[in-house]
Amino acid sequence: MKPLLHFTVCLFAAGCVSASVERLDHAARPARSPDSVAVLIEKPEQSYTVIAVIEAKGESVFDSFDDLRQKLLAEAAKLGGDAVILGQESTDSNFILTGTAMIESDTKKVSGEVIVFTRG
């Protein structure tokens, strides 16, 4: 019974990351595999254009920053981005009163700029 419960919790938690996408350019680009989108921690020296800004937000305590980064890459891939320049990771703490106990709940967020490299 315990393995089934663990599987159920993992299955439930897997879809708990949401993303908001602000497109800065509406040019049609073919979607690509999330594995082909580069992850950058600083701006590249190569010339590029920012095509979107994405913010991923965890909706449950089970979501990790890695889950949020994977959501950013998935969204960037849908837009045909070459790379994501990661922004800061943040955690907002909220307190929930449940009966006589107060529980701290963290909401994780990460943002990034989706870029395409200038060709030519």
Buried (B, 14 or more C-beta within 10 A) or exposed (E): EEEEEEEEEEEEBEEBBEBEBEEEEEEEEEEBEBEEBBEBEEEEEEEBEBBBBBBBBBEBBBBEBEBBBBBBBBBBBBBBBBBBBBBEEEEEEEEEEEEEEEEEEEBBBBBBBBBBBEEE
